[in-house]
């Protein structure tokens, strides 16, 4: 009996060894002998679809082997730039902002920037919290307002925006709703206010709520396979104002497009996504194809169908805005603040600020300076000047220096010496000197910025000849290899802000009017989140 068993095992091993040898030989069927190999970097949530589409191309003498690497988020973008690849398929178009210049093919070339799959994002919560969102408008803006106002018991759950489109687009939806309604500074302030009431998921799990009051932002593809096991009373909100949408984007590289052989192979791979195998794989992954039809899953009827117009693809500055909210390292700046406040200046009203009464302008600015310093990471550079009587018309309260715990504390102490002075000249000279100072101290690993806050009591904005002379000096100082951003916030003087904005166009400067303490606070937060932009 034992001898027979040994014989069976030996025969089995021989047969297995023979099968292994046969499988080890290159064949057309497994693609190993194919004349062309395409290298693809794809988001993990669509990687199985890429593999399925690739399998349809393995037959025949002109077969194609598709070598797929799964990589998400910022690490996926890094993988793209570090490896020789032919096409990148991230889980949202906005990731292209991280691609090296001229690395990707131009839009339309070999279907570049075509969306091959999509997945809407839902707000997932309990019935009571769902009712509160409904009462707030059943919308992304309504959710943002609840979080921004720290409505009792409500918390946000979102994946880390740096790790995947699930997190970046979801966090972006909350910020974009505010941006569209109230502007970018308000959006910066809202996201900063939301972060303390946010649970960030830093691993490979969806951002489902785990307690009453939590609102998880989860894409449809991650929900579909869980619906049969989900809590029966869970509420799903899609957003009545806009649809937050992941856009899986086809991005061939410029190098691959220029290679006739690889370009032909890419055309075939792109077409394979609409084959029966490709369509089945999309459905199995829970993704919508170009037809925008939801895959059939048990229990999917509990998910409301999106009807609102999708948010636009996040612009590069908006992406930076999101990253800087979550990661202090993305707030790294070489920043000089110039303050020009005169006695008797008009004060920004408290707005929605929690500060009691009406603050003096200089107190509003002191508070903003301290908050900004707290937000900047160690290793940043920070300086503070003020316009003051005498020559040269300004003084360096804090010379620009590397920020660490000691210099941060010293900065906070020095801010106390900011004071309102008798209105006088000095602002325009301070802007020129400040710009030159930052340019000469330029750092390629930081945002290099001059941030000016003025009440324009000296009416510098109306002195056309002096402003023109200032702009000419700034233009002469410009160095394309050392870009420096100029941002100006005028306190309660729209006409002055408009005049300076028009005059500073040659410098691509940002100029705005702040009418409330919240406006000023928002500007401080936004400038450290990558600078103020239109």
Phi and psi in degrees as a GROMACS rama.xvg file:
@    title "Ramachandran Plot"
@    xaxis  label "Phi"
@    yaxis  label "Psi"
@TYPE xy
-63.0166  -41.5484  UNK-2
-61.3492  -40.2952  UNK-3
-64.2575  -38.5909  UNK-4
-65.3985  -41.7377  UNK-5
-61.2133  -41.8854  UNK-6
-62.1122  -42.7776  UNK-7
-61.7441  -42.9147  UNK-8
-64.0018  -41.8999  UNK-9
-63.1166  -46.3606  UNK-10
-60.9384  -38.8904  UNK-11
-64.228  -40.8317  UNK-12
-66.7847  -40.2932  UNK-13
-62.9799  -46.4592  UNK-14
-60.8897  -42.442  UNK-15
-63.4876  -41.4059  UNK-16
-64.3667  -38.9101  UNK-17
-64.1407  -39.8334  UNK-18
-64.4413  -41.2737  UNK-19
-62.7305  -41.1605  UNK-20
-64.1898  -42.6766  UNK-21
-64.4346  -39.5865  UNK-22
-69.672  -25.3888  UNK-23
-76.8033  -17.8004  UNK-24
-77.3016  135.032  UNK-25
-59.4014  132.435  UNK-26
-135.466  158.952  UNK-27
-65.8802  -31.8402  UNK-28
-63.9594  -40.1914  UNK-29
-93.4731  1.31153  UNK-30
84.937  -4.27841  UNK-31
-64.9641  -27.614  UNK-32
-97.691  10.8067  UNK-33
-66.6492  141.385  UNK-34
-71.8082  -17.3129  UNK-35
-130.385  132.844  UNK-36
-118.573  124.674  UNK-37
-97.706  133.268  UNK-38
-103.41  121.112  UNK-39
-122.516  134.395  UNK-40
-109.199  122.633  UNK-41
-134.142  149.518  UNK-42
-58.8047  144.128  UNK-43
-60.1142  -30.1014  UNK-44
-75.2909  -8.67764  UNK-45
-123.161  2.44699  UNK-46
-61.3641  -38.2948  UNK-47
-66.2162  -30.4562  UNK-48
-69.5627  -41.0981  UNK-49
-61.499  -43.5163  UNK-50
-62.5668  -42.6144  UNK-51
-64.1456  -43.2295  UNK-52
-63.5157  -39.0427  UNK-53
-64.9436  -34.2651  UNK-54
-64.1451  -24.678  UNK-55
-73.4333  -9.40977  UNK-56
-106.169  8.36669  UNK-57
-86.178  -8.58724  UNK-58
-95.1432  154.281  UNK-59
90.5748  168.293  UNK-60
-67.6399  -26.8022  UNK-61
-100.899  32.0022  UNK-62
-63.9166  160.956  UNK-63
-128.893  131.752  UNK-64
-97.5474  127.049  UNK-65
-105.599  112.355  UNK-66
-98.1915  111.345  UNK-67
-110.863  131.415  UNK-68
-114.24  129.018  UNK-69
-88.2645  127.807  UNK-70
-155.974  135.44  UNK-71
-119.465  158.244  UNK-72
61.0237  -147.606  UNK-73
-66.1504  -33.1563  UNK-74
-67.5369  -32.1965  UNK-75
-64.9957  -41.3914  UNK-76
-63.9587  -37.581  UNK-77
-66.4473  -39.4888  UNK-78
-60.1267  -39.3768  UNK-79
-60.7682  -43.9075  UNK-80
-80.0626  -16.1325  UNK-81
-100.339  -11.1099  UNK-82
-122.64  147.958  UNK-83
-73.5373  108.816  UNK-84
-127.049  164.979  UNK-85
-106.3  -31.8418  UNK-86
-152.306  144.085  UNK-87
-116.216  133.38  UNK-88
-126.839  81.9204  UNK-89
-77.2532  170.536  UNK-90
-86.4147  5.13065  UNK-91
-162.052  148.185  UNK-92
-61.6888  -28.9859  UNK-93
-62.1309  -21.8236  UNK-94
-64.0445  -17.0147  UNK-95
-61.9895  -19.9796  UNK-96
-63.0763  -19.5139  UNK-97
-94.1162  -4.25607  UNK-98
-74.2697  146.988  UNK-99
-61.3937  150.507  UNK-100
-56.4491  138.519  UNK-101
61.3721  13.0976  UNK-102
-77.2679  -37.7237  UNK-103
-94.22  152.675  UNK-104
-65.2176  153.607  UNK-105
-68.0755  151.987  UNK-106
-54.7071  132.082  UNK-107
92.3352  -22.1023  UNK-108
-76.0215  116.671  UNK-109
54.3555  42.3957  UNK-110
65.7581  19.0218  UNK-111
-56.132  137.272  UNK-112
74.4208  12.0793  UNK-113
-74.2009  141.484  UNK-114
-90.9599  115.851  UNK-115
-97.2149  -13.3007  UNK-116
-160.372  161.684  UNK-117
-150.757  164.978  UNK-118
-155.807  116.832  UNK-119
-71.5146  154.771  UNK-120
-106.85  135.21  UNK-121
-110.375  150.312  UNK-122
-88.5717  121.618  UNK-123
-115.686  125.994  UNK-124
-158.192  -174.047  UNK-125
-88.5676  164.846  UNK-126
-58.581  -42.328  UNK-127
-64.6214  -43.4173  UNK-128
-69.8373  -35.6803  UNK-129
-59.606  -38.2269  UNK-130
-65.447  -35.7662  UNK-131
-68.622  -37.8132  UNK-132
-66.1741  -41.0636  UNK-133
-61.5574  -43.0749  UNK-134
-65.2362  -25.2465  UNK-135
-87.7424  3.90893  UNK-136
121.356  -2.0682  UNK-137
54.7415  39.9987  UNK-138
-141.636  168.324  UNK-139
-65.5249  -38.4305  UNK-140
-65.3949  -38.8934  UNK-141
-61.1139  -44.1841  UNK-142
-62.1687  -44.2462  UNK-143
-59.4333  -41.9909  UNK-144
-65.737  -38.6991  UNK-145
-63.6943  -43.5041  UNK-146
-71.3539  -42.5645  UNK-147
-62.2755  -35.1278  UNK-148
-88.0286  5.03728  UNK-149
50.9369  50.8819  UNK-150
-55.9851  131.753  UNK-151
-52.7503  129.271  UNK-152
83.9341  -7.96326  UNK-153
-97.0521  128.53  UNK-154
-132.029  149.257  UNK-155
-96.5678  143.986  UNK-156
-125.059  124.887  UNK-157
-149.643  146.813  UNK-158
-68.9622  152.855  UNK-159
-56.5061  122.225  UNK-160
-59.5329  -23.1048  UNK-161
-78.1544  -15.8161  UNK-162
-93.7982  -23.7655  UNK-163
-167.409  164.61  UNK-164
-64.8232  -28.482  UNK-165
-49.7648  -45.6047  UNK-166
-82.8096  -43.4347  UNK-167
-64.1062  -48.432  UNK-168
-70.849  -35.8892  UNK-169
-66.1682  -49.8829  UNK-170
-62.9371  -38.1469  UNK-171
-62.0933  -34.6895  UNK-172
-63.0866  -41.1431  UNK-173
-66.2175  -43.7043  UNK-174
-68.5836  -39.407  UNK-175
-65.7815  -36.0451  UNK-176
-59.2626  -40.5714  UNK-177
-72.5899  -40.7809  UNK-178
-57.6695  -46.4512  UNK-179
-63.792  -38.9021  UNK-180
-81.188  -38.854  UNK-181
-129.388  -5.62123  UNK-182
103.952  169.121  UNK-183
-70.6462  -37.5607  UNK-184
-63.8452  -41.7308  UNK-185
-63.5389  -35.1258  UNK-186
-65.5964  -43.3831  UNK-187
-59.242  -46.262  UNK-188
-64.0947  -41.1859  UNK-189
-63.0957  -46.0618  UNK-190
-63.4487  -40.2104  UNK-191
-62.4303  -37.9013  UNK-192
-71.9478  -29.4738  UNK-193
-76.3559  -31.6355  UNK-194
-55.6533  -40.6497  UNK-195
-64.5494  -19.3354  UNK-196
-110.382  33.234  UNK-197
-122.231  134.239  UNK-198
-100.158  117.029  UNK-199
-96.6929  126.818  UNK-200
-89.4957  115.69  UNK-201
-106.397  25.4972  UNK-202
-140.346  -176.033  UNK-203
-82.7758  50.2389  UNK-204
-127.613  153.694  UNK-205
-72.1535  161.358  UNK-206
-89.441  54.9694  UNK-207
-74.4032  146.372  UNK-208
-69.8751  147.629  UNK-209
-124.953  0.476141  UNK-210
-149.55  158.54  UNK-211
-59.7689  138.007  UNK-212
93.9067  -15.1287  UNK-213
-80.8025  140.511  UNK-214
-119.288  106.375  UNK-215
-89.5508  138.604  UNK-216
-103.181  109.093  UNK-217
-131.751  131.491  UNK-218
-72.2154  154.567  UNK-219
-56.2322  -41.1027  UNK-220
-60.2657  -32.1558  UNK-221
-81.6431  -19.2185  UNK-222
-85.563  -37.4479  UNK-223
-55.901  -43.9503  UNK-224
-75.7573  -8.64591  UNK-225
-105.409  -5.67949  UNK-226
-63.3611  -33.1809  UNK-227
-66.809  -26.686  UNK-228
-102.642  -2.51565  UNK-229
-72.8834  157.751  UNK-230
-59.9122  135.469  UNK-231
-64.7298  -28.4295  UNK-232
-97.2832  13.6587  UNK-233
-68.5532  141.78  UNK-234
-107.147  136.215  UNK-235
-120.199  123.151  UNK-236
-119.57  130.792  UNK-237
-101.89  -16.8537  UNK-238
100.857  114.94  UNK-239
-83.772  -17.5168  UNK-240
-90.5511  -42.0094  UNK-241
-148.401  163.089  UNK-242
-106.964  126.124  UNK-243
-84.0552  124.841  UNK-244
-135.018  126.486  UNK-245
-78.3648  131.338  UNK-246
-118.708  103.23  UNK-247
-75.251  119.237  UNK-248
-117.526  134.886  UNK-249
-85.0599  115.504  UNK-250
-131.252  82.3388  UNK-251
-65.922  151.477  UNK-252
-82.234  156.861  UNK-253
-62.4109  -37.1567  UNK-254
-65.8484  -41.6072  UNK-255
-66.2083  -37.5669  UNK-256
-63.7474  -33.6998  UNK-257
-77.5705  -14.8354  UNK-258
-95.0228  113.136  UNK-259
-57.5584  -41.7532  UNK-260
-65.0173  -44.9462  UNK-261
-72.9659  -34.1254  UNK-262
-62.725  -41.7868  UNK-263
-64.2193  -40.3496  UNK-264
-66.2642  -38.3488  UNK-265
-64.868  -36.9954  UNK-266
-60.1495  -42.1996  UNK-267
-68.5527  -39.7522  UNK-268
-65.2496  -42.0313  UNK-269
-59.6419  -43.7163  UNK-270
-65.5613  -29.5065  UNK-271
-66.1003  -22.0826  UNK-272
-66.8729  -25.286  UNK-273
-96.7055  5.02784  UNK-274
-72.6458  170.553  UNK-275
-59.3134  -42.951  UNK-276
-64.0125  -42.5736  UNK-277
-64.6021  -42.2015  UNK-278
-65.0767  -40.7511  UNK-279
-63.8537  -39.8893  UNK-280
-66.6169  -38.8694  UNK-281
-59.5238  -46.1135  UNK-282
-63.1985  -41.9646  UNK-283
-63.6623  -30.7963  UNK-284
-82.3452  -3.8009  UNK-285
79.6066  17.1299  UNK-286
-101.82  148.551  UNK-287
-85.5805  141.382  UNK-288
-85.342  -171.191  UNK-289
-57.8409  -20.4664  UNK-290
-77.6575  -8.24417  UNK-291
62.4711  28.9317  UNK-292
-97.1251  131.588  UNK-293
-67.5995  135.54  UNK-294
-62.0657  152.825  UNK-295
-81.5184  118.85  UNK-296
-137.911  147.058  UNK-297
-60.5004  131.227  UNK-298
82.9574  1.45288  UNK-299
-67.3272  -13.5507  UNK-300
-66.8606  -13.561  UNK-301
-77.0334  -13.8187  UNK-302
-89.317  118.137  UNK-303
-65.0271  141.425  UNK-304
-74.9999  129.872  UNK-305
-62.7627  135.355  UNK-306
-125.544  -18.3676  UNK-307
-78.7859  154.71  UNK-308
-61.5301  135.962  UNK-309
-64.6286  148.513  UNK-310
-57.5647  149.699  UNK-311
-64.0582  159.764  UNK-312
-58.599  136.246  UNK-313
-60.2626  127.896  UNK-314
-73.2435  158.418  UNK-315
-51.606  -45.1679  UNK-316
-66.8313  -31.6806  UNK-317
-67.9373  -38.6232  UNK-318
-62.2873  -46.5618  UNK-319
-60.0887  -38.9819  UNK-320
-56.212  -44.4971  UNK-321
-68.627  -49.0866  UNK-322
-56.9494  -43.9407  UNK-323
-67.2704  -26.0538  UNK-324
-67.8322  -40.6531  UNK-325
-88.4042  -29.8461  UNK-326
-124.563  114.373  UNK-327
-55.8404  -30.5931  UNK-328
-63.4194  -24.3787  UNK-329
-80.6935  0.68388  UNK-330
-100.706  9.23522  UNK-331
-65.5166  120.768  UNK-332
-140.194  156.627  UNK-333
-109.596  97.7784  UNK-334
-124.6  129.786  UNK-335
-114.587  124.69  UNK-336
-100.493  131.175  UNK-337
-119.561  122.377  UNK-338
-111.593  131.51  UNK-339
-132.523  94.1786  UNK-340
-128.937  127.308  UNK-341
-104.162  157.25  UNK-342
-63.9479  139.65  UNK-343
81.0311  11.4408  UNK-344
-72.1937  157.219  UNK-345
-75.2358  132.528  UNK-346
-93.374  139.543  UNK-347
-60.7366  135.995  UNK-348
-71.1896  159.064  UNK-349
-61.2157  -22.8348  UNK-350
59.7858  -129.557  UNK-351
-96.7945  13.0486  UNK-352
-63.5728  148.782  UNK-353
-82.107  -5.52113  UNK-354
-67.4244  132.72  UNK-355
-73.7378  145.946  UNK-356
69.0411  -167.412  UNK-357
-104.822  119.737  UNK-358
-81.8572  148.212  UNK-359
-68.7414  147.626  UNK-360
-52.553  -43.3728  UNK-361
-65.692  -31.1431  UNK-362
-71.0573  -37.1147  UNK-363
-60.464  -42.7775  UNK-364
-71.58  -37.305  UNK-365
-59.2154  -45.5404  UNK-366
-60.9211  -43.2388  UNK-367
-64.4295  -40.3137  UNK-368
-61.9216  -44.1214  UNK-369
-65.4393  -41.5315  UNK-370
-64.3857  -41.7823  UNK-371
-61.0384  -45.6426  UNK-372
-60.8007  -36.874  UNK-373
-67.9639  -29.6262  UNK-374
-80.4875  -25.3051  UNK-375
-77.5956  139.246  UNK-376
-77.8676  159.955  UNK-377
-57.2393  138.05  UNK-378
101.45  -15.1068  UNK-379
-69.5597  173.893  UNK-380
-126.044  134.813  UNK-381
-143.312  134.287  UNK-382
-138.567  160.721  UNK-383
-140.565  122.029  UNK-384
-118.095  160.237  UNK-385
-137.855  147.006  UNK-386
-74.6529  130.451  UNK-387
-148.798  158.1  UNK-388
-61.4663  158.334  UNK-389
92.0196  -177.92  UNK-390
-95.3032  139.572  UNK-391
-89.7374  15.8175  UNK-392
102.76  1.3058  UNK-393
-156.124  161.656  UNK-394
-137.016  149.736  UNK-395
-89.8491  100.632  UNK-396
-70.6315  -46.0857  UNK-397
-131.51  105.714  UNK-398
-59.8068  142.733  UNK-399
-57.7499  130.465  UNK-400
-150.735  164.728  UNK-401
-65.2449  136.82  UNK-402
-90.2313  124.491  UNK-403
-139.5  -172.657  UNK-404
-61.4954  -37.8974  UNK-405
-70.5728  -47.1152  UNK-406
-70.5596  -28.6837  UNK-407
-64.4875  -44.8078  UNK-408
-64.2895  -40.6124  UNK-409
-64.9465  -37.5825  UNK-410
-62.0379  -45.6333  UNK-411
-59.3121  -38.1547  UNK-412
-68.3936  -42.0419  UNK-413
-67.6967  -30.0687  UNK-414
-58.2221  -29.249  UNK-415
-60.7622  -24.7188  UNK-416
-81.9971  -6.6188  UNK-417
-57.2579  135.457  UNK-418
-145.681  155.885  UNK-419
-80.9246  136.087  UNK-420
-120.491  166.754  UNK-421
-61.7174  135.309  UNK-422
-56.942  135.724  UNK-423
-169.169  172.47  UNK-424
-69.19  164.474  UNK-425
139.808  -26.4818  UNK-426
-60.9638  -49.4096  UNK-427
-65.7963  -39.299  UNK-428
-66.3791  -37.1825  UNK-429
-64.6861  -38.4704  UNK-430
-63.3523  -44.736  UNK-431
-63.6816  -47.6146  UNK-432
-65.0736  -38.7974  UNK-433
-65.7664  -42.3661  UNK-434
-60.0532  -46.1989  UNK-435
-64.0053  -37.7382  UNK-436
-62.0625  -44.9185  UNK-437
-69.7984  -39.707  UNK-438
-60.4464  -42.9975  UNK-439
-71.5323  -20.9379  UNK-440
-108.756  30.225  UNK-441
-66.9765  141.085  UNK-442
-128.291  129.278  UNK-443
-78.7037  -8.16218  UNK-444
-104.425  17.5512  UNK-445
-141.751  164.242  UNK-446
-80.3177  126.529  UNK-447
-103.495  117.452  UNK-448
-142.022  148.978  UNK-449
-116.926  124.754  UNK-450
-118.044  113.566  UNK-451
-110.059  132.376  UNK-452
-123.803  122.554  UNK-453
-141.511  146.87  UNK-454
-98.0558  -0.485696  UNK-455
51.9475  37.1958  UNK-456
-65.522  -25.2377  UNK-457
-83.3925  -1.72599  UNK-458
58.6867  38.6372  UNK-459
-61.8233  -34.0023  UNK-460
-62.639  -25.8869  UNK-461
-88.1573  -6.61193  UNK-462
-88.5995  83.8712  UNK-463
-57.7713  -42.3308  UNK-464
-64.4278  -42.8982  UNK-465
-68.3629  -39.8679  UNK-466
-65.2808  -42.3277  UNK-467
-60.726  -42.3665  UNK-468
-63.0468  -40.2584  UNK-469
-61.1441  -46.6256  UNK-470
-63.1462  -37.9249  UNK-471
-62.885  -41.4235  UNK-472
-65.6028  -42.5408  UNK-473
-63.2387  -42.2344  UNK-474
-61.3749  -39.8083  UNK-475
-66.7981  -27.6788  UNK-476
-83.8196  -14.2065  UNK-477
-60.3907  135.535  UNK-478
-128.743  110.014  UNK-479
-55.7331  -26.3418  UNK-480
-82.5947  -8.36908  UNK-481
-134.775  71.1076  UNK-482
-66.8867  134.801  UNK-483
-126.386  128.168  UNK-484
-90.142  135.13  UNK-485
-108.993  126.375  UNK-486
-126.737  131.887  UNK-487
-125.759  127.725  UNK-488
-116.707  120.498  UNK-489
-99.4874  135.683  UNK-490
-90.4115  110.06  UNK-491
59.8414  35.4709  UNK-492
-143.436  85.2192  UNK-493
-62.5585  -41.0113  UNK-494
-61.164  -41.3506  UNK-495
-65.5733  -41.8111  UNK-496
-62.636  -43.4662  UNK-497
-63.2899  -40.5345  UNK-498
-64.8361  -45.1085  UNK-499
-66.9761  -37.4584  UNK-500
-60.257  -44.5785  UNK-501
-66.4278  -42.1035  UNK-502
-68.2147  -33.871  UNK-503
-90.8307  9.2137  UNK-504
-54.915  -39.6085  UNK-505
-59.9804  -19.9085  UNK-506
-98.8168  4.78614  UNK-507
51.5993  37.3398  UNK-508
-78.501  152.02  UNK-509
-97.7822  127.825  UNK-510
-133.533  131.481  UNK-511
-144.926  163.896  UNK-512
-107.298  129.05  UNK-513
-105.68  123.319  UNK-514
-108.792  -4.43094  UNK-515
-142.494  162.451  UNK-516
-61.2621  -35.071  UNK-517
-64.4185  -36.5909  UNK-518
-59.8788  -43.2283  UNK-519
-66.9167  -45.1859  UNK-520
-59.9167  -42.568  UNK-521
-63.1815  -39.0196  UNK-522
-64.3163  -41.4983  UNK-523
-61.0938  -44.1133  UNK-524
-66.1729  -41.3871  UNK-525
-69.5483  -36.2546  UNK-526
-64.3845  -30.5461  UNK-527
-84.8298  -10.044  UNK-528
-95.5793  33.3813  UNK-529
109.419  8.5382  UNK-530
94.3645  155.907  UNK-531
-83.0565  135.366  UNK-532
-138.374  162.346  UNK-533
